[in-house]
Amino acid sequence: MTLDGIRDNIKDGRYRFSDHAVKRMIKRNISCQEIETVINEGEIIEEYPDDKYAPTCLVYGKTVTGRILHVQVALPPSVVVITAYEPDPEQWINGKNRR
């Protein structure tokens, strides 16, 4: 699995945010621009091919201000941002590897 298809969809505006993602982004003060930056410059750190509704992946990246975020995204052809959050340091080493 690569980010190329996801990035192409993001670039062309062919994606959406789940209701869950919108609620979490508001609560966590995460902007759409930050999500796009993380996806466009980040990397896949986990894959969930058998996720509940569609295959998804977890993208790790940093915003322009250096904020580390995780963004869970459903794969093409229907790109959906599922959720976004700052990784808990007690569960993640450098935000990238599970403890």
C-alpha positions as CSV (number, residue, x, y, z in Angstrom):
1,M,0.0,0.0,0.0
2,T,1.3,3.4,-0.9
3,L,0.3,7.0,-0.3
4,D,0.3,7.9,-3.9
5,G,-3.4,7.2,-4.6
6,I,-4.4,8.9,-1.4
7,R,-2.3,11.9,-2.2
8,D,-3.7,12.2,-5.7
9,N,-7.2,12.2,-4.3
10,I,-6.2,14.8,-1.7
11,K,-4.6,17.0,-4.3
12,D,-7.7,16.9,-6.5
13,G,-10.1,17.5,-3.6
14,R,-11.6,14.0,-4.0
15,Y,-11.9,13.1,-0.3
16,R,-14.1,13.7,2.6
17,F,-14.1,13.7,6.4
18,S,-16.2,11.3,8.4
19,D,-18.5,12.8,11.0
20,H,-16.2,11.2,13.6
21,A,-13.2,12.9,12.2
22,V,-14.8,16.3,12.1
23,K,-15.9,16.0,15.8
24,R,-12.4,14.9,16.8
25,M,-10.7,17.6,14.8
26,I,-12.8,20.3,16.5
27,K,-12.2,18.8,19.9
28,R,-8.4,18.4,19.3
29,N,-8.0,21.7,17.4
30,I,-6.7,20.0,14.2
31,S,-7.2,21.9,11.0
32,C,-8.0,20.6,7.5
33,Q,-4.7,22.1,6.3
34,E,-2.8,20.1,9.0
35,I,-4.5,16.9,7.8
36,E,-3.5,17.6,4.2
37,T,0.1,18.4,5.2
38,V,0.4,15.2,7.2
39,I,-0.9,13.0,4.4
40,N,1.1,14.8,1.7
41,E,4.4,14.7,3.6
42,G,4.0,11.8,6.0
43,E,4.3,8.0,5.9
44,I,2.2,5.0,6.5
45,I,3.1,3.4,9.8
46,E,0.3,0.8,10.1
47,E,-2.1,-0.8,7.7
48,Y,-5.6,-2.2,8.5
49,P,-6.6,-4.2,5.4
50,D,-9.6,-5.8,7.3
51,D,-10.9,-2.7,9.0
52,K,-14.6,-2.4,9.7
53,Y,-15.9,-0.9,6.5
54,A,-13.0,-0.6,4.2
55,P,-9.2,-1.0,4.2
56,T,-7.5,1.9,6.1
57,C,-4.0,3.0,7.0
58,L,-2.5,5.1,9.8
59,V,-0.4,8.0,8.5
60,Y,2.3,9.6,10.7
61,G,3.5,13.1,9.9
62,K,4.3,16.5,11.2
63,T,2.6,19.8,10.5
64,V,4.4,22.9,9.4
65,T,4.7,23.9,13.1
66,G,6.2,20.5,13.9
67,R,3.1,19.1,15.6
68,I,3.1,15.3,15.3
69,L,-0.2,13.8,14.2
70,H,-1.7,10.5,13.2
71,V,-4.4,10.4,10.5
72,Q,-6.4,7.3,9.8
73,V,-7.5,7.2,6.2
74,A,-9.7,4.9,4.1
75,L,-8.0,3.9,0.9
76,P,-9.0,4.8,-2.7
77,P,-11.2,4.8,-4.6
78,S,-13.2,6.4,-1.7
79,V,-10.7,8.4,0.4
80,V,-12.2,9.2,3.8
81,V,-10.4,10.7,6.8
82,I,-11.6,8.5,9.6
83,T,-9.9,10.2,12.6
84,A,-6.9,12.3,13.6
85,Y,-5.0,12.8,16.8
86,E,-1.7,13.5,18.5
87,P,-0.2,10.2,19.5
88,D,0.1,9.4,23.2
89,P,3.8,9.3,24.2
90,E,3.0,6.5,26.6
91,Q,1.8,4.4,23.7
92,W,4.1,5.6,20.9
93,I,7.9,6.1,20.7
94,N,8.5,9.4,18.9
95,G,5.0,9.2,17.6
96,K,6.0,6.5,15.1
97,N,6.5,3.1,16.8
98,R,4.2,1.4,19.2
99,R,5.6,0.7,22.6
